[in-house]
């Protein structure tokens, strides 16, 4: 900028030298140029107007310079423009063999975690295929819920009779109803009992996740569940607080690949247990009429007792064909009650079961009709009988069905 000012001043001096030989117009132009030059010098040459004077002829020629020349000079001073940088992105694509190896390692790790969720002291009964369980639990990472209570305290188990006498509720239901006199004392009504004979994937160690099965799909089970699992004959273990969320029902293909013992046990128990009545009703009606029953027809068929003619083979075939489907719920452990478990550890050793009721002479006299009724009742209960006369469970959650497949018992 200062160089430009000097050039302007030199141009002005030249104009002054020739002013005596120029016309009055040139003198005015010279004065204008001089004033602009002086003002530009004072303002750090902020003016963008410059003039040049040519002396090639007797009459000086004044030309106005281009306003862009200063910018061109400035650009040249800064040097050549920088070259654009080229970005190179490197992506490592794993091979198919590497992907399969990683999947295999993850699968084996999940199987190890599933094994930790099993109680080695449990009654050896039946289990579903690991893939069936893993596909529904892997989103939980299969890690046990952290529990700080001493391991020996966690493993203390109780009888169902003790729970009924101390905390209330019957000894047959999955979720028994707690009488008010008990609830007013302990304020707990979330007890949930699972028998491994019918729930082979129920939580087996404290903090473990599991699966809950029912004869048909249904919605989420509301509330928080205080789950007990029967690990040994007549002994139940508190495993924690759980939520029960409905997940994908057992497909026709999954049912078909389960061990025969699993399929046969479910088919048999559906026929002999009260909670299987809705299934035996539908299966029996289809077998007799070749179609789905209406709501009224299902009720009439059940009330007539004809559903009792349904055999385990009929039930198994219905599941094989996909006409019936086992519902599945994910049991996620969300907490553990240390103080409650400590209460069990303290109270159960002191518990004395009440003596069995003595039968009167009148009670011993039974008619032929009563004997038949008793035999029929035993047929329903003996398959679940425990060593301390704790009967098995009746599933209490029943989906109401759809318009085409209503459930009315």
BELFEN-V486949 format. One record per pair of residues at least 24 apart in sequence whose C-alpha atoms are under 8 Angstrom apart, sorted by sequence separation. I is the first residue (numbers start at 0). J is the second residue. D is the distance in Angstrom with one decimal. If there is no record, write none. Layout:
BEGIN
((I	J	D) (I	J	D))
END
This chain:
BEGIN
((109	133	7.4) (219	243	6.1) (220	244	6.5) (8	33	7.6) (11	36	7.9) (203	228	6.5) (219	244	4.7) (220	245	7.7) (276	301	7.6) (280	305	7.8) (283	308	7.3) (202	228	6.9) (218	244	7.6) (219	245	5.0) (280	306	4.8) (283	309	5.4) (116	143	7.6) (201	228	7.0) (203	230	7.1) (218	245	5.8) (279	306	5.4) (282	309	7.1) (8	36	6.4) (109	137	7.6) (113	141	6.8) (217	245	6.9) (279	307	7.2) (7	36	6.3) (112	141	6.0) (216	245	7.8) (280	309	7.9) (112	142	6.9) (276	306	7.2) (279	309	5.8) (283	313	7.9) (207	238	7.5) (282	313	7.0) (4	36	7.0) (109	141	6.9) (205	237	7.0) (206	238	6.1) (211	243	7.9) (216	248	6.3) (282	314	6.5) (189	222	7.9) (191	224	6.0) (193	226	7.3) (195	228	7.1) (205	238	3.9) (206	239	6.0) (189	223	6.7) (190	224	6.2) (191	225	5.6) (192	226	5.8) (193	227	6.2) (194	228	6.0) (195	229	6.2) (204	238	5.9) (205	239	5.9) (4	39	7.3) (189	224	5.2) (190	225	4.8) (191	226	4.7) (192	227	4.8) (193	228	4.9) (194	229	5.1) (195	230	7.2) (203	238	7.2) (279	314	7.0) (282	317	6.8) (4	40	6.3) (189	225	5.4) (190	226	6.1) (191	227	6.1) (192	228	5.9) (193	229	6.4) (194	230	7.9) (202	238	6.9) (278	314	7.7) (21	58	6.8) (190	227	7.5) (192	229	7.7) (270	307	7.3) (14	52	7.2) (21	59	7.6) (1	40	7.9) (13	52	7.6) (270	309	6.9) (4	44	6.3) (10	50	7.4) (270	310	6.6) (3	44	7.7) (10	51	6.2) (270	311	6.1) (1	43	7.4) (7	49	6.8) (10	52	6.4) (17	59	7.8) (269	311	7.6) (0	43	7.3) (1	44	7.0) (7	50	7.1) (267	310	7.8) (0	44	6.1) (7	51	7.9) (267	311	4.9) (270	314	7.8) (266	311	4.9) (269	314	7.8) (278	323	7.7) (266	312	7.2) (263	311	7.5) (266	314	5.5) (266	315	5.4) (153	205	7.0) (263	315	7.1) (262	315	6.9) (214	269	7.8) (146	205	7.9) (146	206	7.0) (144	205	7.9) (145	206	6.7) (214	275	7.0) (143	205	8.0) (144	206	4.4) (143	206	5.0) (144	207	6.5) (143	207	4.9) (214	278	7.3) (254	318	7.4) (255	319	6.4) (142	207	7.4) (143	208	7.2) (254	319	7.1) (141	207	7.9) (141	208	7.1) (197	264	7.9) (251	318	6.9) (132	200	7.7) (197	265	7.3) (251	319	6.2) (251	320	7.0) (251	321	5.2) (124	195	7.6) (125	196	7.4) (250	321	7.6) (124	196	6.6) (127	199	7.2) (136	208	7.6) (126	199	5.3) (127	200	7.3) (136	209	7.5) (251	324	7.4) (125	199	6.0) (126	200	6.7) (159	233	6.9) (250	324	6.9) (124	199	7.6) (158	233	5.6) (159	234	7.3) (249	324	6.3) (157	233	8.0) (158	234	4.9) (159	235	6.9) (248	324	6.8) (249	325	5.5) (157	234	5.3) (158	235	5.9) (248	325	6.0) (249	326	6.5) (132	210	7.5) (156	234	5.7) (157	235	5.3) (248	326	4.7) (249	327	6.8) (156	235	5.3) (157	236	6.6) (247	326	7.6) (248	327	5.2) (156	236	4.6) (246	326	8.0) (247	327	6.5) (155	236	6.8) (156	237	7.2) (245	326	7.8) (246	327	5.7) (121	203	8.0) (154	236	6.9) (245	327	6.1) (246	328	5.4) (245	328	4.3) (246	329	6.4) (153	237	7.8) (244	328	5.2) (245	329	6.3) (117	202	7.8) (118	203	5.3) (243	328	5.7) (244	329	5.2) (116	202	7.2) (117	203	5.5) (118	204	5.9) (243	329	5.5) (244	330	6.8) (116	203	6.4) (117	204	6.6) (242	329	7.8) (243	330	4.8) (116	204	6.1) (242	330	5.7) (243	331	6.7) (241	330	5.9) (242	331	5.5) (241	331	5.3) (242	332	6.8) (116	207	5.5) (241	332	4.5) (242	333	7.1) (116	208	7.5) (240	332	5.7) (241	333	5.5) (239	332	6.4) (240	333	5.6) (241	334	7.1) (239	333	7.6) (240	334	4.9) (239	334	5.9) (240	335	5.6) (239	335	4.5) (240	336	7.6) (238	335	7.6) (239	336	6.8) (237	340	7.3) (273	379	7.2) (302	408	7.6) (271	378	6.9) (272	379	5.5) (301	408	6.5) (122	230	6.4) (215	323	7.2) (216	324	7.1) (271	379	5.2) (272	380	7.4) (121	230	4.6) (122	231	5.7) (215	324	5.5) (216	325	6.3) (217	326	6.6) (219	328	7.5) (297	406	7.3) (298	407	5.4) (120	230	7.1) (121	231	5.5) (122	232	7.6) (214	324	7.0) (215	325	4.7) (216	326	3.6) (293	403	7.2) (294	404	7.7) (297	407	6.4) (298	408	5.4) (120	231	7.4) (135	246	7.3) (214	325	4.9) (215	326	4.5) (216	327	6.6) (293	404	7.1) (294	405	5.5) (297	408	7.4) (118	230	7.7) (135	247	7.8) (213	325	5.8) (214	326	6.1) (291	403	7.5) (292	404	7.2) (293	405	6.9) (294	406	6.7) (295	407	7.8) (212	325	6.6) (213	326	5.1) (291	404	7.0) (294	407	6.2) (212	326	5.6) (213	327	6.6) (268	382	8.0) (212	327	4.8) (211	327	5.7) (212	328	6.5) (210	327	6.7) (211	328	5.0) (210	328	5.6) (211	329	6.5) (210	329	4.9) (211	330	6.7) (274	393	5.7) (209	329	6.2) (210	330	5.4) (273	393	7.0) (274	394	5.8) (208	329	7.8) (209	330	4.9) (272	393	7.6) (274	395	7.8) (131	253	7.2) (208	330	5.6) (209	331	6.8) (208	331	5.0) (207	331	7.8) (208	332	5.6) (207	332	6.4) (206	332	5.7) (202	330	7.8) (206	334	7.6) (128	257	6.3) (201	330	7.9) (206	335	7.4) (277	406	6.5) (127	257	6.1) (128	258	7.6) (277	407	7.6) (127	258	7.1) (277	408	6.8) (126	258	7.9) (276	408	7.6) (127	261	7.2) (125	260	6.7) (126	261	7.1) (125	261	6.0) (233	385	5.7) (232	385	6.5) (233	386	6.1) (232	386	6.5) (233	387	6.3) (233	389	7.1) (220	396	7.9) (217	397	7.1) (218	398	7.4) (213	394	7.4) (217	398	5.0) (215	397	7.8) (216	398	6.8) (215	398	7.1) (157	343	7.5) (161	347	7.2) (153	340	7.0) (144	332	6.3) (152	340	7.4) (155	343	7.7) (144	333	7.2) (146	335	6.9) (148	337	6.2) (152	341	7.1) (155	344	6.3) (161	350	7.1) (144	334	7.2) (157	347	6.6) (161	352	7.3) (139	331	7.8) (152	344	6.9) (160	352	7.7) (136	329	7.1) (135	329	7.1) (194	391	7.5) (194	392	7.5) (193	392	7.9) (171	389	7.1) (170	389	6.0) (171	390	5.5) (172	391	7.7) (173	392	5.5) (170	390	6.6) (171	391	5.3) (172	392	4.7) (173	393	6.1) (170	391	7.8) (171	392	4.4) (172	393	5.0) (173	394	5.8) (174	395	6.9) (170	392	7.7) (171	393	6.2) (172	394	6.7) (173	395	6.5) (172	395	7.0) (160	389	7.0) (159	389	6.7))
END
